[in-house]
């Protein structure tokens, strides 16, 4: 009795091992899950054969395991003992339509009561996959750089645009665009992961527009610039235009009038100072005295053009004092 029980336990154990081996062998002939070596091989090679559920060279979201979708699985058509193992004698290639987390009832070779035969087998024909997170799109920054800032956002010297495009995924990034100046100055660079373009700005004001493009999308950016490195022009007139007294003196109070021009940012102020501390707007009538007048024109960017002129003014007639002697 004891010998018979041991023999029965041995046969049951052998049957279980045989069934497991047969099922594993059958799984190697189809996309039985994410650990299927043929499935993994097909994906790693980027193959578009029946073994590959998707092509990673075309689909960036393809995982390393089997993809959800239609997959091929070779169903055993018969079973027989081969070298002491219950092995399939033939296969029926079938295409199984899978959905997320699906289980499909199929068959495999197994041992039942010592007989090698087809047995019911639950086949995981696809892997349950989370919703993929799309790779991030590229980024683009446009920076208005200046070595000497002026007033009201104007740059007075060293104006340039710095464009930086970045692909967070480390792929190829391309930046293209232009300034809306008369020359339509281009903005362009290309690199792996990131690229930078430095564009000297022309004098004037305008808008830069550019686009950064990567495999995963594109993004646009714009930037306004104000650049005036040119000093304003300055002229002045006097009325009377020349001294009307003797020895270079004005005996009529002269009026100083300034004329300024600036083609880019425009004139902000025209001023006159008798001492460099107090400033008067043009025009200004000069009082009596001797002066080295300071004349200046400032544009809206803060550029200042300055000059000087000397004036002598005496509008007061001399006084005559006389005394009548006593009789």
C-alpha positions as CSV (number, residue, x, y, z in Angstrom):
1,X,0.0,0.0,0.0
2,X,2.8,2.4,0.9
3,X,4.6,1.6,-2.3
4,X,1.5,2.3,-4.4
5,X,0.9,5.7,-2.7
6,X,4.5,6.7,-3.4
7,X,4.2,5.6,-7.0
8,X,1.0,7.7,-7.4
9,X,2.6,10.8,-5.9
10,X,5.5,10.4,-8.3
11,X,3.3,10.2,-11.3
12,X,1.3,13.2,-10.2
13,X,4.4,15.2,-9.7
14,X,5.8,14.1,-13.1
15,X,2.4,15.2,-14.7
16,X,2.6,18.6,-13.1
17,X,6.1,19.2,-14.3
18,X,5.3,18.0,-17.8
19,X,2.2,20.3,-18.0
20,X,4.3,23.3,-16.8
21,X,7.0,22.5,-19.4
22,X,4.5,22.1,-22.2
23,X,2.6,25.3,-21.3
24,X,5.9,27.2,-21.2
25,X,7.0,25.7,-24.5
26,X,3.7,26.6,-26.1
27,X,4.0,30.2,-24.8
28,X,7.4,30.5,-26.5
29,X,5.6,30.1,-29.8
30,X,3.3,33.2,-29.3
31,X,3.1,36.6,-27.7
32,X,2.2,35.2,-24.4
33,X,3.2,38.1,-22.3
34,X,5.8,40.8,-21.7
35,X,8.4,38.1,-20.8
36,X,8.0,36.3,-24.1
37,X,11.5,36.2,-25.6
38,X,10.3,36.3,-29.2
39,X,8.0,39.2,-28.4
40,X,10.8,41.1,-26.6
41,X,13.3,40.3,-29.4
42,X,10.8,41.5,-32.0
43,X,10.4,44.8,-30.2
44,X,14.1,45.3,-29.5
45,X,14.8,44.8,-33.3
46,X,11.9,47.1,-34.2
47,X,10.5,44.4,-36.4
48,X,7.1,44.8,-38.0
49,X,6.5,41.0,-38.2
50,X,3.7,39.0,-36.6
51,X,5.7,38.7,-33.5
52,X,5.8,42.4,-32.9
53,X,2.7,44.1,-31.6
54,X,4.2,47.5,-32.4
55,X,7.2,49.1,-34.0
56,X,9.3,51.2,-31.6
57,X,11.1,52.8,-34.5
58,X,7.8,54.3,-35.5
59,X,5.9,54.5,-32.2
60,X,7.8,56.3,-29.4
61,X,5.3,54.9,-26.8
62,X,6.0,51.3,-27.6
63,X,7.2,49.6,-24.3
64,X,9.7,46.8,-24.1
65,X,7.0,44.1,-23.5
66,X,4.2,43.1,-25.8
67,X,1.9,45.8,-26.9
68,X,-1.9,45.9,-26.6
69,X,-3.6,45.1,-29.9
70,X,-3.8,42.1,-32.3
71,X,-1.1,39.5,-31.5
72,X,-0.3,36.1,-32.9
73,X,-0.3,33.0,-30.8
74,X,0.4,29.5,-32.2
75,X,-2.3,27.1,-30.8
76,X,-1.2,23.5,-30.5
77,X,-3.3,21.2,-32.7
78,X,-2.2,17.9,-31.1
79,X,0.1,16.4,-28.5
80,X,2.3,13.4,-28.2
81,X,5.1,12.1,-26.0
82,X,8.5,13.1,-27.3
83,X,11.6,12.1,-25.4
84,X,9.5,11.6,-22.3
85,X,7.8,15.0,-22.6
86,X,4.3,15.9,-23.7
87,X,5.0,18.1,-26.7
88,X,2.8,19.7,-29.4
89,X,2.8,17.8,-32.7
90,X,1.6,20.8,-34.7
91,X,0.4,24.4,-34.5
92,X,-2.5,26.5,-35.7
93,X,-1.4,30.1,-36.0
94,X,-4.2,32.3,-34.8
95,X,-4.5,36.1,-34.4
96,X,-6.1,37.1,-31.1
97,X,-7.6,40.5,-30.7
98,X,-6.5,41.8,-27.3
99,X,-7.7,44.6,-25.1
100,X,-6.1,46.0,-21.9
101,X,-5.6,43.3,-19.4
102,X,-7.4,40.6,-21.5
103,X,-7.3,36.9,-20.8
104,X,-8.1,34.4,-23.6
105,X,-9.0,30.8,-23.1
106,X,-6.9,28.6,-25.3
107,X,-5.3,25.1,-25.2
108,X,-1.9,23.7,-24.4
109,X,-0.4,20.2,-24.2
110,X,-0.6,18.6,-20.7
111,X,-0.7,15.3,-19.0
112,X,-4.1,14.1,-17.6
113,X,-4.3,10.7,-15.9
114,X,-1.0,9.8,-17.6
115,X,-2.2,10.7,-21.0
116,X,-0.6,13.4,-23.2
117,X,-3.4,15.5,-24.5
118,X,-4.7,19.0,-25.2
119,X,-5.8,20.8,-22.0
120,X,-7.6,24.1,-21.4
121,X,-5.2,26.9,-20.8
122,X,-5.8,30.6,-19.9
123,X,-3.6,32.6,-22.1
124,X,-2.6,36.2,-21.4
125,X,-2.4,37.4,-24.9
126,X,-1.4,41.0,-24.1
127,X,0.0,43.1,-21.3
128,X,-2.1,45.6,-19.4
129,X,-0.4,48.9,-20.0
130,X,-0.8,52.2,-18.3
131,X,-1.7,55.2,-20.4
132,X,1.6,56.5,-21.7
133,X,2.8,60.0,-20.8
134,X,3.7,61.9,-23.9
135,X,7.2,63.1,-24.0
136,X,7.4,66.9,-23.2
137,X,7.5,69.3,-26.1
138,X,10.5,71.5,-26.8
139,X,11.1,74.8,-25.0
140,X,12.2,78.1,-26.5
141,X,13.4,81.3,-24.8
142,X,14.2,84.6,-26.6
143,X,16.3,87.0,-24.5
144,X,17.0,90.7,-25.3
145,X,20.6,91.3,-24.2
146,X,22.2,94.7,-23.8
147,X,25.6,95.9,-22.6
148,X,24.3,99.5,-21.9
149,X,20.7,100.0,-21.0
150,X,19.1,103.4,-21.5
151,X,15.6,104.8,-20.7
152,X,12.2,103.3,-21.3
153,X,13.5,99.9,-22.1
154,X,15.8,101.1,-24.9
155,X,19.3,99.6,-25.3
156,X,22.1,102.1,-26.1
157,X,24.9,99.7,-26.9
158,X,25.6,95.9,-27.5
159,X,22.0,95.0,-28.3
160,X,21.6,91.3,-29.3
161,X,19.0,88.5,-29.2
162,X,19.8,85.2,-27.6
163,X,17.6,82.3,-28.7
164,X,17.8,79.0,-26.8
165,X,15.9,75.9,-27.9
166,X,15.8,72.8,-25.7
167,X,14.4,69.2,-26.3
168,X,13.9,67.7,-22.8
169,X,14.1,64.2,-24.4
170,X,17.6,64.9,-25.7
171,X,16.7,64.6,-29.3
172,X,17.3,67.0,-32.3
173,X,16.1,70.5,-31.7
174,X,15.8,73.1,-34.5
175,X,15.2,76.8,-34.0
176,X,14.1,79.0,-36.9
177,X,12.7,82.5,-37.2
178,X,13.7,86.1,-38.1
179,X,13.6,89.7,-37.0
180,X,11.1,91.9,-38.7
181,X,13.8,94.4,-39.7
182,X,14.2,95.5,-43.4
183,X,16.8,92.8,-43.9
184,X,14.6,90.1,-42.3
185,X,17.6,88.9,-40.3
186,X,17.4,85.1,-39.7
187,X,17.4,83.4,-36.3
188,X,18.6,79.8,-36.7
189,X,20.3,77.0,-34.9
190,X,20.2,73.2,-34.6
191,X,21.6,70.8,-32.0
192,X,21.1,67.6,-29.9
193,X,19.3,68.4,-26.7
194,X,19.7,72.1,-27.1
195,X,21.0,74.9,-29.4
196,X,21.7,78.6,-29.1
197,X,21.6,81.4,-31.6
198,X,23.1,84.8,-31.0
199,X,21.8,87.5,-33.4
200,X,23.2,91.1,-33.3
201,X,20.2,93.5,-33.3
202,X,20.0,96.3,-35.9
203,X,19.2,99.8,-34.8
204,X,15.5,100.4,-34.5
205,X,12.6,98.7,-32.8
206,X,10.8,95.6,-33.9
207,X,9.7,92.1,-33.0
208,X,11.7,88.8,-33.2
209,X,9.6,85.6,-33.9
210,X,11.0,82.1,-33.8
211,X,9.9,78.5,-33.6
212,X,11.6,75.5,-31.9
213,X,10.8,72.1,-33.3
214,X,11.6,68.6,-32.0
215,X,10.3,65.1,-32.6
216,X,7.6,65.7,-30.0
217,X,6.2,69.0,-31.1
218,X,6.9,72.7,-31.7
219,X,6.7,75.9,-29.7
220,X,6.7,79.5,-30.7
221,X,8.1,82.6,-29.0
222,X,8.4,86.3,-29.8
223,X,10.3,89.2,-28.3
224,X,10.2,93.0,-28.8
225,X,13.4,95.1,-29.0
226,X,14.3,98.8,-28.8
227,X,17.8,99.6,-29.9
228,X,19.2,103.1,-30.4
229,X,23.0,103.4,-30.2
230,X,23.1,106.7,-32.1
231,X,23.4,110.1,-30.4
232,X,21.0,112.8,-31.4
233,X,22.0,115.7,-33.7
234,X,22.1,119.2,-32.0
235,X,22.1,122.7,-33.4
236,X,21.3,126.1,-31.9
237,X,20.5,129.7,-33.0
238,X,20.8,133.0,-31.3
239,X,18.6,136.1,-31.7
240,X,20.2,138.5,-32.3
241,X,22.5,136.2,-34.2
242,X,25.6,138.1,-33.3
243,X,26.6,140.6,-30.6
244,X,24.9,143.9,-31.1
245,X,27.2,145.8,-28.8
246,X,30.9,146.4,-28.8
247,X,33.7,144.0,-28.0
248,X,31.5,140.9,-28.3
249,X,28.9,142.0,-25.9
250,X,25.2,141.7,-26.4
251,X,23.3,144.8,-25.3
252,X,20.0,143.1,-26.2
253,X,19.2,140.0,-24.2
254,X,19.8,137.1,-26.7
255,X,17.4,134.2,-27.0
256,X,19.0,130.7,-27.4
257,X,16.9,128.2,-29.4
258,X,18.0,124.6,-29.8
259,X,17.1,122.2,-32.6
260,X,17.5,118.5,-32.2
261,X,16.8,115.4,-34.3
262,X,16.9,111.7,-33.7
263,X,15.7,109.2,-36.3
264,X,15.2,106.2,-34.0
265,X,13.9,106.9,-30.6
266,X,13.2,110.6,-31.0
267,X,14.1,113.7,-29.1
268,X,13.1,113.7,-25.4
269,X,14.4,117.1,-24.3
270,X,16.4,120.2,-25.3
271,X,17.9,122.1,-22.4
272,X,20.3,125.0,-21.7
273,X,22.3,125.6,-18.5
274,X,24.3,128.6,-17.5
275,X,26.3,126.7,-14.8
276,X,25.8,122.9,-15.3
277,X,23.5,122.7,-12.3
278,X,20.4,124.6,-13.3
279,X,18.7,123.6,-16.6
280,X,16.2,125.6,-18.6
281,X,14.1,124.3,-21.5
282,X,14.7,125.7,-25.0
283,X,14.2,128.5,-26.0
284,X,15.8,130.5,-23.2
285,X,16.5,134.3,-23.0
286,X,19.9,134.9,-21.4
287,X,20.1,137.4,-18.6
288,X,22.9,139.9,-18.0
289,X,26.2,138.2,-17.3
290,X,29.2,136.4,-18.7
291,X,28.4,132.7,-19.4
292,X,29.8,129.5,-20.9
293,X,26.4,128.1,-21.7
294,X,26.0,124.3,-21.9
295,X,23.5,123.1,-24.5
296,X,22.2,119.5,-24.7
297,X,19.8,117.3,-26.5
298,X,18.7,114.0,-25.1
299,X,16.8,111.3,-27.1
300,X,14.2,108.9,-25.6
301,X,16.8,106.2,-25.2
302,X,19.0,108.4,-23.0
303,X,21.7,109.3,-25.4
304,X,22.9,112.9,-24.8
305,X,24.7,115.2,-27.2
306,X,26.2,118.3,-25.6
307,X,28.0,121.5,-26.7
308,X,29.0,124.9,-25.3
309,X,28.9,128.5,-26.3
310,X,30.2,131.6,-24.6
311,X,28.1,134.7,-24.3
312,X,28.4,138.2,-22.7
313,X,25.3,140.1,-22.0
314,X,24.8,143.6,-20.7
315,X,21.5,145.2,-21.3
316,X,21.8,147.8,-18.6
317,X,22.7,151.3,-19.8
318,X,25.4,153.0,-17.9
319,X,24.4,155.6,-15.3
320,X,25.8,159.1,-15.6
321,X,26.2,161.0,-12.3
322,X,26.9,164.6,-12.3
323,X,27.1,167.2,-9.6
324,X,26.4,170.9,-10.1
325,X,28.9,173.0,-8.2
326,X,27.6,175.4,-5.6
327,X,27.6,179.1,-6.7
